[in-house]
Amino acid sequence: MRLVSAGWVTLGENGAVYVTEANEKGVLELSALGAPQRRIGSDVLKGAQGVAVAGRLLYVADSEANVVAVYDLETGKRVHPHSVQ
């Protein structure tokens, strides 16, 4: 797992970095030192664009599915999709 083509970037409260990638699905989580940790939403997200963190939630704008998906950063699981139609 490595960063190939960085897109949108945001920082988490714990210093983690969250990056969308043009050629990959999902959001790559990097440690504060830049080491890849996990990929969030790769099984669901089709075109991750914008990304933001609020508390323990990760918000990801998916341009292909036309939704803002919300993930719990502790579990990495999707908790609630919001339509942006």
HELIX and SHEET records of a PDB file:
SHEET    1   A 4 ALA A   6  LEU A  11  0                                        
SHEET    2   A 4 VAL A  17  GLU A  21 -1                                        
SHEET    3   A 4 VAL A  27  LEU A  30 -1                                        
SHEET    4   A 4 PRO A  36  ILE A  40 -1                                        
SHEET    1   B 4 ALA A  48  ALA A  54  0                                        
SHEET    2   B 4 LEU A  57  ASP A  62 -1                                        
SHEET    3   B 4 VAL A  67  ASP A  72 -1                                        
SHEET    4   B 4 ARG A  78  SER A  83 -1                                        
END                                                                             
